[in-house]
Structures are given as C-alpha cells and as structure tokens.
Amino acid sequence: MATEEAMGCGGVLRDEEGNVRALFSGPCDAIDADSAELGAIITALDVIIEIG
C-alpha cells in the first residue's frame, strides 16, 4: 500500500558494455525527493565498492 509518506530508492548498475552488474531497491527514510536520490547514490557507491 502506497502512502504519501513512503519513499523508496533503487537503481541498476551496468558495466561499460551495458550489462547489468547489480540491482538494488528498497525503502528509504528520505524526507523529500532530493534526499531519496542522494540515498540511491550512496547505496550505489556502496554496491560498487562491494562488487569491485
């Protein structure tokens, strides 16, 4: 069930050839859209570090 208070973030990480390397999604505790975008960027960087 969606509410106006709920936000999520996610993304697709691809290599230089366009192949999918990782997918991520989930809820985030953002207070606005900009915070949700920043949360997605931080999560993407964490995933990049993890997969090398």
HELIX and SHEET records of a PDB file:
HELIX    1   1 ALA A   33  ILE A   51  1                                  19    
SHEET    1   A 2 MET A   7  ARG A  14  0                                        
SHEET    2   A 2 VAL A  20  CYS A  28 -1                                        
END                                                                             
